[in-house]
Amino acid sequence: MTKAPSDRFLLGTLESGNSIRSGERDRLLLGATSARVLGASVGDTVTLMAILPGGQLKGRDFVVSGIFSVIPGQDDLYAYTDYDTAADFTGLSGPPVLDVLLDGVDRVDAVAASLPPNVSFRSWKDLAQLYVQVNSILASFLAVIRTVILLVTLFILANTMNRVVVERMREWGTLRAIGAKKRDILSIVLYEGSLMGAAGAILGIVLGFGIATAINLAGGLSFTQGPLTWVIFDRPGLESVIINIVPATLVAGLAAILPGRKAIRLSPSECLREI
C-alpha cells in the first residue's frame, strides 16, 4: 500500500503540528478557521461540548495536535479525533454514520445493494443537491444545443438531398422506365439520406473519441478549489455512440422525404427530359 504524504490529512492539508498517532487519546485536529477564531495553536487545550443522543450535555478537554485547512470557509465545520476517544466521549458503542468514499460513481449501486437490509443509506446524489441541480441545468442546456444542431442538420441535409435529386432526375426516369416503382425510388432517396446522416455522425463520434483520448493522455482537465486539485477524465461509453448516431440518422432520413417525393412526382418521360 502506498503511504499517504505526511503533509496531507483526509481531504485537507496539515498546516502545522502532527496527525493523531495510534494510541494517542484526547488529541484533536482543528480546522484553520476554527483555530483562528478560537486563537488556538498546536499544543493548546480546547474544550469540546457535545449534546448526546439522550439530551445530556457533556464536555471534555482536548489537546490540539495539528491544524488543517481545506476549502477556505469550510474548515470551521469539522474537528477530528481518534475513534476510541470519540466513542468514549459520546458514549456510543458504534458510529451512527459512516461515510464511504468510492473510486467510481458507477460502483454506488453495487455497494448500496450489498448493505444489510436494516441499514439506511444516502447516495452522493442525495447529499450533493447543488451538484445535481447544476448538472440538471447543464443537461437542459445540452439538450437545447443538441436540438438546434439537429434542426440545422435537417435543413442542410434537405438542401443537399434536394440538389442530389434534381441532378439525378434522368436516373430516376430511367429506373422508372425499366419498371422500378415509386416506392423503390423513394426508398433509395431515403436510404441515401439516412446513410449520409449516419456517416456524418460516425465521423463526429470518431473525432470526439480522439479528442477525449488526447485529453486523457495529456493528464485530463484539472482545476483547483482551495488547496485541493481535481482532475477530470473523459471516458465516453456506448450510450454516447447511440444517442448521437440514432438522432442524426433519423433526422437525415426525415430531411430526405421531401426531395424523395419530388423524385417520384414526375412521370418517367418528364424525368428523362430533365437536364
C-alpha positions in Angstrom: 0.0 0.0 0.0 1.3 3.4 -0.9 1.9 5.6 2.2 0.0 8.9 2.2 2.1 12.1 2.1 2.8 13.3 5.6 1.5 16.8 4.8 -1.9 15.6 3.8 -4.8 14.9 6.1 -8.0 13.3 4.8 -9.4 15.9 2.3 -7.3 18.8 3.6 -3.7 19.9 4.1 -2.0 19.7 7.5 -0.6 23.2 8.1 1.1 22.6 11.4 1.5 20.0 14.1 1.1 16.3 13.5 -1.7 13.8 12.7 -3.0 11.8 15.6 -0.8 8.8 16.1 -2.1 5.3 17.0 -2.8 5.1 20.8 -2.9 8.8 21.4 -6.0 9.9 23.3 -7.8 13.2 23.8 -6.0 14.7 20.8 -7.7 17.0 18.3 -7.1 18.1 14.7 -8.6 21.5 14.4 -9.6 23.4 11.2 -7.6 26.6 10.4 -10.6 28.8 10.5 -11.7 27.4 13.9 -8.2 27.8 15.3 -8.1 31.4 14.1 -11.5 32.2 15.7 -10.5 30.5 19.0 -7.0 31.8 19.0 -5.8 28.3 19.4 -2.5 26.8 18.2 -0.7 23.4 18.4 -0.3 22.3 22.0 -3.2 24.4 23.4 -6.1 22.8 25.2 -9.6 23.4 23.9 -12.9 22.2 25.4 -15.4 20.4 23.2 -19.1 20.4 24.2 -21.5 17.7 22.8 -25.2 17.1 23.1 -25.5 13.3 23.4 -28.4 11.3 22.0 -30.1 11.2 25.4 -30.1 15.0 25.5 -27.4 15.4 28.2 -24.6 17.9 27.8 -21.0 16.6 28.0 -17.7 18.3 27.7 -14.0 17.2 27.5 -10.7 18.9 27.1 -8.6 18.1 24.1 -5.0 19.0 23.2 -4.6 20.4 19.7 -2.3 18.0 17.9 -2.5 19.7 14.5 -4.2 22.3 12.4 -5.5 21.5 8.9 -7.1 23.5 6.1 -9.5 22.6 3.3 -11.6 24.8 1.1 -11.5 28.3 2.6 -14.5 28.9 4.9 -15.3 25.2 5.3 -12.5 24.3 7.8 -14.5 25.7 10.6 -17.1 22.9 10.5 -15.1 19.9 11.5 -12.7 18.7 14.1 -11.2 15.3 14.1 -10.1 12.9 16.9 -9.3 9.2 17.1 -12.1 6.6 17.1 -11.6 5.4 20.7 -11.7 8.9 22.1 -14.8 9.8 20.1 -16.6 6.6 21.2 -15.7 7.2 24.9 -16.7 10.9 24.6 -20.1 10.3 23.1 -20.9 7.0 24.9 -21.8 5.4 21.6 -21.0 1.8 21.0 -20.6 2.3 17.3 -20.6 5.1 14.7 -24.1 6.4 13.9 -23.0 7.4 10.4 -20.3 6.0 8.1 -19.0 8.0 5.1 -17.8 5.7 2.3 -15.6 7.1 -0.5 -15.6 5.0 -3.7 -13.2 5.2 -6.6 -16.0 5.5 -9.1 -19.6 6.7 -9.3 -20.6 3.6 -11.2 -19.9 1.5 -8.1 -22.5 3.3 -5.9 -25.4 1.0 -6.8 -23.4 -2.2 -6.3 -22.2 -1.1 -2.8 -25.6 0.0 -1.8 -27.1 -3.3 -2.8 -24.6 -5.2 -0.7 -25.6 -3.3 2.5 -27.7 -5.2 5.2 -31.5 -4.6 4.9 -31.6 -2.7 8.2 -29.0 -0.2 7.1 -30.3 3.0 5.6 -28.0 5.0 3.2 -27.9 8.2 1.3 -26.0 8.3 -2.0 -23.9 11.1 -3.2 -26.8 12.4 -5.3 -28.9 12.7 -2.2 -26.1 14.6 -0.4 -24.8 16.8 -3.3 -28.0 18.6 -4.1 -26.2 21.6 -5.5 -24.3 19.3 -7.9 -27.5 17.6 -9.0 -29.2 21.0 -9.7 -26.2 22.3 -11.6 -25.9 19.1 -13.6 -29.6 19.2 -14.4 -29.3 22.8 -15.7 -26.2 21.8 -17.9 -28.1 18.8 -19.2 -31.0 21.1 -20.2 -28.6 23.4 -22.0 -27.0 20.5 -23.8 -30.5 19.2 -24.8 -31.3 22.7 -26.3 -28.0 22.8 -28.1 -28.5 19.3 -29.5 -31.9 20.2 -30.7 -30.6 23.3 -32.5 -27.8 21.2 -34.1 -30.3 18.6 -35.3 -32.6 21.4 -36.8 -29.6 22.9 -38.6 -28.7 19.4 -39.8 -32.2 18.9 -41.0 -32.2 22.0 -43.3 -28.6 21.4 -44.5 -29.3 17.7 -45.5 -32.7 18.7 -47.0 -31.0 21.2 -49.2 -28.2 18.7 -50.1 -30.7 15.9 -50.9 -32.8 18.3 -53.0 -29.8 19.1 -55.1 -28.9 15.4 -55.5 -32.4 14.5 -56.5 -32.6 17.3 -59.1 -29.2 16.4 -60.6 -30.2 12.7 -60.9 -33.7 13.2 -62.4 -32.7 11.3 -65.6 -31.6 8.4 -63.4 -34.9 8.3 -61.7 -36.7 8.4 -65.1 -34.5 5.5 -66.4 -35.3 3.4 -63.3 -39.0 4.2 -63.6 -38.9 3.3 -67.4 -37.4 -0.1 -66.7 -40.1 -1.0 -64.1 -39.0 0.5 -60.8 -41.9 1.6 -58.7 -42.3 4.9 -57.0 -41.8 3.4 -53.5 -38.5 1.9 -54.8 -37.2 5.4 -55.9 -38.4 6.9 -52.6 -36.6 4.1 -50.6 -33.4 4.8 -52.5 -33.5 8.5 -51.7 -34.4 7.9 -48.0 -31.6 5.3 -47.7 -29.0 7.7 -49.2 -30.1 10.5 -46.9 -30.0 8.3 -43.8 -26.6 6.9 -44.8 -25.3 10.5 -45.1 -26.5 11.3 -41.6 -25.1 8.1 -40.1 -21.7 8.6 -41.9 -21.5 12.2 -40.5 -22.5 11.1 -37.0 -19.8 8.3 -37.1 -17.2 10.7 -38.3 -18.1 13.2 -35.5 -18.0 10.4 -32.9 -14.6 9.2 -34.0 -13.3 12.8 -33.8 -14.9 13.2 -30.4 -13.3 10.0 -29.1 -10.0 11.1 -30.5 -10.1 14.4 -28.7 -11.2 12.8 -25.4 -8.3 10.3 -25.7 -5.9 13.1 -26.3 -7.1 15.0 -23.3 -6.8 11.9 -21.1 -3.3 11.2 -22.4 -2.4 14.8 -21.6 -3.4 14.2 -17.9 -7.0 15.2 -18.0 -8.7 18.6 -17.2 -7.6 19.8 -13.8 -9.0 22.6 -11.7 -8.1 23.9 -8.3 -10.5 24.7 -5.4 -8.7 26.0 -2.4 -5.9 23.6 -1.6 -7.5 20.7 -3.5 -6.8 19.9 -7.1 -9.3 17.9 -9.1 -8.7 16.1 -12.3 -11.5 15.1 -14.8 -11.0 12.4 -17.3 -13.4 12.0 -20.2 -14.5 8.3 -20.8 -17.3 8.2 -23.3 -19.2 5.0 -23.4 -21.5 3.1 -25.7 -24.5 5.2 -24.7 -22.8 8.3 -26.2 -22.5 6.5 -29.5 -26.2 5.5 -29.6 -27.5 8.9 -28.6 -25.5 10.6 -31.4 -26.0 8.1 -34.3 -29.7 7.4 -33.9 -31.0 11.0 -33.9 -28.6 12.0 -36.7 -29.8 9.1 -38.9 -33.5 9.7 -38.2 -33.1 13.4 -38.9 -31.3 12.7 -42.1 -34.0 10.3 -43.2 -36.6 12.9 -42.4 -34.7 15.5 -44.4 -34.8 13.2 -47.5 -38.6 12.8 -47.5 -39.5 16.0 -49.5 -36.7 15.6 -52.1 -37.7 11.9 -52.4 -41.3 12.9 -53.1 -40.0 15.3 -55.8 -38.2 12.4 -57.4 -41.4 10.4 -57.8 -43.8 13.2 -58.6 -42.8 13.4 -62.3 -43.5 10.8 -64.9 -40.6 8.8 -66.4 -40.8 10.8 -69.7 -40.7 14.1 -67.7 -37.7 12.9 -65.7 -35.8 11.9 -68.9 -36.3 15.3 -70.4 -34.6 16.9 -67.3 -31.0 18.1 -68.0 
